[in-house]
Amino acid sequence: MEIKRYFGLKTSIYCDRCHEEISTDFYALCNDCFLVDSTKLRLHKIQLSYQAKIEGLTCSLCKSRKAKTVLNHVCRSCLSQHDDNTHMGWYINADFEEGTVIYRSCICGDVARITVGVHEKFEYFRVGHKSPTVNSYRCKRITARGQSKCVHEWIILGSDINYQGDRNILKMKDSPALEILGLDNSDIEHLAYGSTRYWCHECGCFYDLSPQKQYLLPKQGYIYD
């Protein structure tokens, strides 16, 4: 149940889990969804349109409208306490087509490979291991991994090279939409030809390179412009 306290003209909303005042956005959950383990819930599962969110009648998780039901309200930190939240960028931040594979590199050097779909798949590549795990874990925030001195052992995590890139790039360079987006030639090449993702399992260096840039992949240290 939503908890409110009135102090003069002010209405305060309190989280139904931690019971602290919610100072920014609050999330509404029906009774069934309120019982879902927050450590198993990823943040991208609870996105709503702004209008639905401010109305406060739609459950953020199951997306069902509950006009005649009193919903529970929770703060962002209590809504999702998944291990992935401790890593930088390990989330699905847009609507991708079924089967799209995206890669997210964290400051700790580990990489998440995410296959988008109804039953999405998360695979985690941890520094020091050549094979991925499907078990999530908390980020250790290890930033000093000796990358500059590492003699890399690259693993290809995935590739979507387009062998009709020459044809694609001619079409793209004539597109005013790409100009509006402010994409330079390097960005357009990336879109036209696709890329290969390289990751060093020894130090965690990660590069997403188009075919024209693969020669830059270093044997040791970083790519320097």
C-alpha positions as CSV (number, residue, x, y, z in Angstrom):
1,M,0.0,0.0,0.0
2,E,1.2,3.5,-0.7
3,I,2.3,5.3,2.4
4,K,1.6,9.0,2.6
5,R,2.3,11.6,5.3
6,Y,1.0,15.1,5.2
7,F,3.0,18.1,6.5
8,G,1.1,21.2,5.7
9,L,0.7,21.4,2.0
10,K,3.3,18.8,1.3
11,T,2.5,15.2,0.3
12,S,5.3,12.7,0.9
13,I,5.4,9.2,-0.6
14,Y,7.3,6.5,1.2
15,C,8.7,3.3,-0.2
16,D,6.7,0.2,0.8
17,R,10.0,-1.8,1.2
18,C,12.6,0.4,2.9
19,H,9.9,2.9,4.2
20,E,12.2,5.8,3.3
21,E,10.8,8.9,1.6
22,I,10.9,8.7,-2.2
23,S,12.4,12.0,-3.3
24,T,12.4,11.4,-7.1
25,D,10.6,8.8,-9.2
26,F,8.5,6.1,-7.6
27,Y,7.4,2.9,-9.2
28,A,4.0,1.2,-8.8
29,L,3.7,-2.6,-8.4
30,C,0.7,-4.8,-8.1
31,N,0.5,-7.2,-5.1
32,D,1.8,-10.1,-7.2
33,C,4.7,-8.2,-8.7
34,F,5.6,-6.7,-5.3
35,L,6.5,-10.2,-4.1
36,V,9.0,-10.8,-7.0
37,D,12.5,-11.1,-5.6
38,S,14.2,-7.7,-6.4
39,T,17.6,-9.4,-6.8
40,K,16.3,-11.3,-9.8
41,L,14.7,-8.4,-11.5
42,R,16.6,-6.4,-14.2
43,L,15.9,-2.7,-14.6
44,H,14.9,-2.8,-18.3
45,K,11.9,-5.0,-17.3
46,I,10.2,-2.1,-15.6
47,Q,10.2,0.6,-18.2
48,L,6.9,2.4,-18.7
49,S,5.9,5.4,-20.8
50,Y,6.1,8.7,-18.9
51,Q,2.3,9.2,-19.1
52,A,1.6,5.7,-17.7
53,K,4.1,6.3,-15.0
54,I,2.8,9.6,-13.7
55,E,-0.8,8.3,-13.7
56,G,0.4,5.6,-11.2
57,L,-2.3,3.1,-12.1
58,T,-0.2,0.7,-14.2
59,C,2.1,-1.9,-12.7
60,S,5.7,-1.2,-13.7
61,L,6.5,-4.9,-14.1
62,C,3.5,-6.7,-15.5
63,K,2.3,-3.5,-17.3
64,S,-1.4,-4.2,-16.3
65,R,-3.6,-1.3,-15.4
66,K,-5.0,-1.7,-11.9
67,A,-7.4,1.2,-11.6
68,K,-9.5,-0.4,-8.8
69,T,-6.5,-1.8,-6.9
70,V,-4.3,0.0,-4.4
71,L,-0.8,-0.4,-5.7
72,N,2.5,-0.7,-3.8
73,H,5.0,2.0,-4.4
74,V,8.8,1.5,-4.3
75,C,11.9,3.6,-4.8
76,R,14.4,2.8,-7.6
77,S,16.9,1.2,-5.4
78,C,14.4,-1.2,-3.9
79,L,12.7,-2.0,-7.2
80,S,15.8,-3.8,-8.6
81,Q,18.8,-5.0,-6.7
82,H,20.1,-7.2,-9.4
83,D,23.9,-7.9,-9.5
84,D,24.0,-6.4,-13.0
85,N,23.1,-3.0,-11.6
86,T,26.6,-2.8,-9.9
87,H,28.3,-2.9,-13.3
88,M,28.5,0.0,-15.7
89,G,26.1,-0.2,-18.6
90,W,25.0,-3.8,-18.2
91,Y,21.4,-3.3,-19.3
92,I,19.2,-3.2,-22.4
93,N,18.6,0.5,-23.0
94,A,16.5,0.5,-26.2
95,D,14.0,-1.6,-28.2
96,F,16.0,-4.1,-30.2
97,E,14.8,-6.8,-32.6
98,E,14.4,-10.3,-31.4
99,G,17.8,-12.1,-31.6
100,T,19.9,-8.9,-31.6
101,V,23.2,-9.5,-29.7
102,I,24.6,-6.5,-27.8
103,Y,27.8,-6.2,-25.8
104,R,28.4,-4.2,-22.7
105,S,31.8,-3.6,-21.2
106,C,32.3,-2.6,-17.6
107,I,35.1,-0.6,-15.9
108,C,36.1,-3.8,-14.2
109,G,37.1,-5.3,-17.5
110,D,34.3,-7.9,-17.7
111,V,31.9,-8.0,-20.6
112,A,28.2,-8.9,-20.8
113,R,27.0,-10.5,-24.1
114,I,23.2,-10.0,-24.2
115,T,20.9,-11.8,-26.7
116,V,17.7,-9.8,-26.8
117,G,14.3,-11.6,-26.9
118,V,11.3,-12.7,-24.9
119,H,13.7,-15.1,-23.1
120,E,16.8,-13.0,-23.2
121,K,20.2,-14.5,-22.6
122,F,22.9,-12.9,-20.5
123,E,26.5,-14.3,-20.8
124,Y,29.3,-12.9,-18.7
125,F,33.0,-12.9,-19.6
126,R,35.2,-12.4,-16.6
127,V,38.8,-11.4,-16.6
128,G,41.0,-14.4,-16.1
129,H,38.5,-16.8,-17.8
130,K,38.2,-17.7,-21.5
131,S,34.7,-19.1,-21.2
132,P,31.6,-17.2,-20.2
133,T,29.3,-17.9,-17.3
134,V,25.5,-17.3,-17.1
135,N,25.6,-16.6,-13.4
136,S,25.5,-13.0,-12.5
137,Y,27.8,-11.4,-9.9
138,R,28.6,-8.1,-8.3
139,C,31.2,-5.7,-9.8
140,K,34.4,-5.5,-7.8
141,R,35.4,-2.1,-9.3
142,I,38.9,-3.3,-10.1
143,T,40.3,-0.6,-12.5
144,A,44.0,-1.3,-12.4
145,R,44.5,-4.5,-14.4
146,G,47.9,-3.7,-16.1
147,Q,46.3,-3.1,-19.5
148,S,49.1,-0.9,-20.7
149,K,51.7,-3.7,-20.2
150,C,49.5,-6.7,-21.0
151,V,50.6,-8.8,-24.0
152,H,47.0,-9.4,-25.1
153,E,45.3,-12.7,-25.7
154,W,42.3,-11.7,-27.8
155,I,39.1,-13.6,-27.9
156,I,36.4,-12.7,-30.6
157,L,33.2,-12.4,-28.7
158,G,31.1,-11.9,-31.8
159,S,31.0,-10.4,-35.3
160,D,28.4,-9.0,-37.6
161,I,30.6,-8.1,-40.6
162,N,28.5,-7.1,-43.7
163,Y,30.1,-8.2,-46.9
164,Q,27.9,-5.8,-48.9
165,G,29.3,-2.8,-46.9
166,D,30.5,-1.0,-50.1
167,R,27.0,-0.9,-51.4
168,N,25.6,0.2,-48.0
169,I,28.1,3.0,-47.4
170,L,27.2,4.6,-50.8
171,K,23.5,4.7,-49.7
172,M,24.3,6.0,-46.2
173,K,26.6,8.8,-47.4
174,D,23.7,10.2,-49.4
175,S,21.3,10.0,-46.4
176,P,20.5,13.4,-44.9
177,A,19.3,11.6,-41.7
178,L,22.8,10.5,-40.8
179,E,24.1,14.0,-41.3
180,I,21.4,15.3,-38.9
181,L,22.5,12.7,-36.3
182,G,26.1,14.1,-36.6
183,L,27.7,10.8,-37.6
184,D,31.2,11.1,-39.1
185,N,32.8,8.8,-41.7
186,S,34.1,6.4,-39.0
187,D,30.6,6.0,-37.6
188,I,29.1,5.5,-41.0
189,E,31.7,2.8,-41.8
190,H,30.8,1.1,-38.6
191,L,27.1,1.0,-39.5
192,A,27.8,-0.1,-43.2
193,Y,30.4,-2.8,-42.7
194,G,29.5,-4.1,-39.2
195,S,32.2,-4.9,-36.7
196,T,34.0,-7.5,-34.7
197,R,34.3,-7.5,-30.9
198,Y,37.7,-8.3,-29.4
199,W,38.2,-8.9,-25.7
200,C,41.5,-9.8,-23.9
201,H,40.7,-12.3,-21.2
202,E,44.0,-11.5,-19.4
203,C,43.3,-7.8,-18.7
204,G,39.8,-7.0,-19.9
205,C,40.6,-4.6,-22.8
206,F,37.6,-4.5,-25.2
207,Y,37.4,-3.1,-28.7
208,D,34.5,-3.0,-31.2
209,L,36.2,-2.6,-34.6
210,S,35.0,-2.3,-38.2
211,P,37.0,-4.1,-40.8
212,Q,38.8,-0.9,-41.7
213,K,40.0,-0.5,-38.1
214,Q,41.0,-4.0,-37.3
215,Y,44.6,-3.3,-38.1
216,L,44.7,-1.1,-35.1
217,L,44.2,-4.0,-32.7
218,P,47.3,-3.9,-30.5
219,K,49.5,-6.8,-29.4
220,Q,50.3,-4.9,-26.2
221,G,48.7,-1.9,-24.5
222,Y,46.0,0.3,-25.9
223,I,44.9,1.7,-29.3
224,Y,46.3,5.2,-29.5
225,D,44.9,7.8,-31.9
